[in-house]
Amino acid sequence: MRAGVVIFPGSNCDRDALHAVALAGADAIPLWHEDPDLHGADLVILPGGFSYGDYLRAGALARFSPVMRAVAEHAAAGGLVLGICNGFQVLAEAGLVPGVLLRNASLRFEHGWVRLAVERRDTPFTALVPDGRTLRMPIAHGEGCYHLPDAELDALEARGGVLFRYAGPEGNPNGSARDIAGVLDARGRVCGLMPHPERAAESILGSDDGMLLLRSLVTSAAASGVAR
Amino acid sequence: MSGTAATPLHRALGVTDEELAAIVERLGRDPNDLELAMFSVMWSEHCSYKSSKPLLRTLPTGGDDVVAGPGENAGVMSIGDGLAVAFKLESHNHPSAVEPYQGAATGVGGILRDIFTMGARPIAILDGLKFGDPASPRTRHLVRGVVRGVGGYGNCVGVPTVGGELVFHPSYAENPLVNVMAVGLLEERLLTLAAAPGPGNLCILFGSTTGRDGIGGASILASATFGAEGQQKRPTVQVGDPFAEKLLIEASLELIEQGLVEGLQDLGAAGITCAVSETADRAKTGIAVDLDAIPRREEGMEPFEVMISESQERMLAVVLPEKAEAVLAVCRRWGLPAATIGRVTADGLITIVSGGIADDGSPLPGARVLARIPAAALTSDAIVHARVASAPTRRRPAPAPGLPVRQAGSLPERGMDSGAVLLALLADANLASRAWVTRQYDATVGTDTVEASERAAGVIRVKGTRKGLVMATDANARVGRIDPWLGAAMAVAECARNIAVTGARPLGVTNCLNYGSPERPEAFWELGEGVRGIADACRALGLPVTGGNVSLYNESLAGAIAPTAQIGIVGLLDELDLLVRPAFRAAGDAVVLLGSGGAGLGGSIYAELAGIDPDDPPPALDLAAEAALLRLLREAASARLLRSAQDVSGGGLAVALAECAFWGGIGADCAVPLHASPADDLFGEAPGRVVASVDPARLAELRALAERHGVPLRRIGTTGGDRLRIALGDPASATAEEGAVAEHGALDRTLAELREAWERGLPRALGEDAGDVVSVASEER
């Protein structure tokens, strides 16, 4: 199973994602933003960071890069894509997942540990998460307030498009609508989430809950790779 | 750029008549205007250390593990396995006072460049921040801007901020201190020095283009006292671009990894002038600069502007001619402008040419030589001033008629409500939770952060090994104001203790010396005492000083800052699973106090809160006892004798116990013999003490180890419950064990109320609690 991690100029969690997804059992390779070839990746991860400096709007420029055309084709063909933090913003800007990410309600960058309720366990991203288990992982972002008009939120929830919500005493760190921390595209193959599973992949770092998500993905991608 | 009859050019540039004479002597002629501008920035206090150099030579710098010491961009120490750690502290005080966001942001950028210039990937940032009264609107503006600036830069480049300190003291009101420490990790074989060897080699400038920003930042802003015209200095502040810095980090490390550079230097203060003269002087070579080849971001720049611009995010690489194309290709890949701007020469001269240079660096026919200065004259042979030091005369005000003379050490605390005092201390802006700050800093990027908090040391694991790096930064300005020697020595001791309580071995020391004008004998005396304090403490603790930075002229119309020696230490934990953390971990553990402190409330937070006479003496420092305590802590940690350990510092024993308790969610019942006065025993900040918790079954073992090291150990209580109780007893019972202490009214509070006071203190002090709706548990792990 091969996992490709896209490096945009300004990505700063690319090395972290490569490290964690390799720990989860993948053959992890970097994908350069100017290269439209995914080099056989079964799973594409868009990592966190400040792609292109985020000077216009978080994720706004990254979606025009050559690699993103390939990522869109990969997703259209049913390939798995995970966007973390800035990667979620890029997916949202590219229209690969619904919603937009606004500035945090506090108007400040927020770093801390949050707890995620897992809304569905029948997805490639969460298949290995035990029933009732919440996931503890860090957040680190300035623009993570998930927004959609109410009617679209209703529709998103109705189709099972909400995958993670902020939960527990740590609460909702950024004012996201309906505590939404992560969403799925209509086919359930593309996921964007603000918290960082790759930073919660080893107990020495405070939590290995993120590994449940990454292992789920590696396992699912390996299975669908065989099927294809 | 020109002088007038009233103010000759050299004086307008901050060069004294004496310095001009020294320049003429070195050149053998009068300098032209461009040369004078180059001298003015290189001979600024900031670049030349012309006042502090003789003092800095007295610091101990040798050690088995030292790979690179003072004089390089950062200190480097070996950690085994072919790996080394690079670290350094640097100030960005004056820019932050003028423009807090950009000042702090570029401070982070500058110190990160010092780290990756050596071939090290930056792995952590720590910040030492000092401000005036948190209730003042100006302080709040500065705090918000500086914290946003540190975060804005560090978060974007993807380096975690894992520790630091935030101090409020009235002396910093007009002159805040922004000291930033960066730590990097490198393979020793990739160590790269900032030198320009090999005549004929190319000098390639890459990164941002050169503009008019930050002209004279080092000379005008950092090397003069703030007067009434402070705001006019805004154009001298540099503007940072962390996105460009991130690309610069990746490109620089790639160049080093591929073996494409002979030397690498970042551009900071004094810009291109500093980079070419320092790299040439270190290699005993010269550099011919092709002025027209320097990429600019604006039209019509004067030669002197190009040469001294402090535009950020630029690097100078010294490259073999046959590798130039490969270097340019790496820069192109990262989208960074790059240009060959000069040649290394054998003549030891910095030559600035307009009109082109030949392959050997000589001017092309028809080209003009605009400046020609020996590299050494700009750097190692710069003027050194013998400043006058004189201890200040302390004037004690006479007591008002009819009022009793207040005696130090006999304070009226017998009837005090010690629980209320503890709550007030925990809520004090100087001691309360730093979550309001740390929440704005990305502390977990890099997937190596094991521990990040503002009150304890930061811990970073080293991937691929079982090792951990432990880092902290401390200063003690309150004691420094009373006794600058003691303040500096105590900062070294406290910082080393913060490293040692985790079980790590402190490796080496970096420092940032923040003082007043060296032209004022009292301030220069304070600087001398601070350096002597660092030297004495480092010798006693066996620690080398591997580098640092000096920031003088920290004065405003309101006066000078408290003498502030900011200390940074990196320690090595050979086995990360031996890490000892500060929070209590289990009920029923024995609580012990290691070490013993003397009396003296001077310089404590309690003294400030209680309005105690500022002349009350501070507690004494016993450096031999500190050294023994550090050895004991390391051995106790390797024998897994300690369940938890926390340094006793700000707020004293009661605050340390409260933190251990509410961080762990486990209370404690303690009894402390009355030794000096209740205030001294509970809230005094005598150094040399650590609170630890121990499995009772292993207490005897720890006691024997402490005896062997000559460190006093006293059991003061037992963990458990959801309250913190501290009873104070008579000195007669000082030898008795817990429970046998006759009580004088115990401090008894629930963990919930202690924690609440601690959590709300800082937002309240800064007037930020209204906007504090979102709660993220960044302190809890």
Chai-1 contact restraints between the chains, C-beta under 6 A:
chainA,res_idxA,chainB,res_idxB,connection_type,confidence,min_distance_angstrom,max_distance_angstrom,comment,restraint_id
A,P9,B,L247,contact,1.0,0.0,6.0,A-B,restraint_1
A,P9,B,G335,contact,1.0,0.0,6.0,A-B,restraint_2
A,G10,B,F243,contact,1.0,0.0,6.0,A-B,restraint_3
A,G10,B,K246,contact,1.0,0.0,6.0,A-B,restraint_4
A,N12,B,G158,contact,1.0,0.0,6.0,A-B,restraint_5
A,D16,B,T447,contact,1.0,0.0,6.0,A-B,restraint_6
A,H19,B,T447,contact,1.0,0.0,6.0,A-B,restraint_7
A,F50,B,C156,contact,1.0,0.0,6.0,A-B,restraint_8
A,G53,B,F243,contact,1.0,0.0,6.0,A-B,restraint_9
A,S106,B,V774,contact,1.0,0.0,6.0,A-B,restraint_10
A,R108,B,Q440,contact,1.0,0.0,6.0,A-B,restraint_11
A,F109,B,G151,contact,1.0,0.0,6.0,A-B,restraint_12
A,F109,B,N155,contact,1.0,0.0,6.0,A-B,restraint_13
A,F109,B,Q440,contact,1.0,0.0,6.0,A-B,restraint_14
A,E110,B,R439,contact,1.0,0.0,6.0,A-B,restraint_15
A,E110,B,V776,contact,1.0,0.0,6.0,A-B,restraint_16
A,H111,B,R439,contact,1.0,0.0,6.0,A-B,restraint_17
A,H111,B,Y441,contact,1.0,0.0,6.0,A-B,restraint_18
A,H111,B,D442,contact,1.0,0.0,6.0,A-B,restraint_19
A,H111,B,A443,contact,1.0,0.0,6.0,A-B,restraint_20
A,G112,B,R439,contact,1.0,0.0,6.0,A-B,restraint_21
A,G112,B,V776,contact,1.0,0.0,6.0,A-B,restraint_22
A,G112,B,S778,contact,1.0,0.0,6.0,A-B,restraint_23
A,W113,B,A777,contact,1.0,0.0,6.0,A-B,restraint_24
A,P138,B,T444,contact,1.0,0.0,6.0,A-B,restraint_25
A,A140,B,D442,contact,1.0,0.0,6.0,A-B,restraint_26
A,E170,B,A777,contact,1.0,0.0,6.0,A-B,restraint_27
A,G171,B,S775,contact,1.0,0.0,6.0,A-B,restraint_28
A,P173,B,V774,contact,1.0,0.0,6.0,A-B,restraint_29
A,P173,B,V776,contact,1.0,0.0,6.0,A-B,restraint_30
A,R199,B,T444,contact,1.0,0.0,6.0,A-B,restraint_31
A,R199,B,T447,contact,1.0,0.0,6.0,A-B,restraint_32
A,I204,B,V450,contact,1.0,0.0,6.0,A-B,restraint_33
A,G206,B,R781,contact,1.0,0.0,6.0,A-B,restraint_34
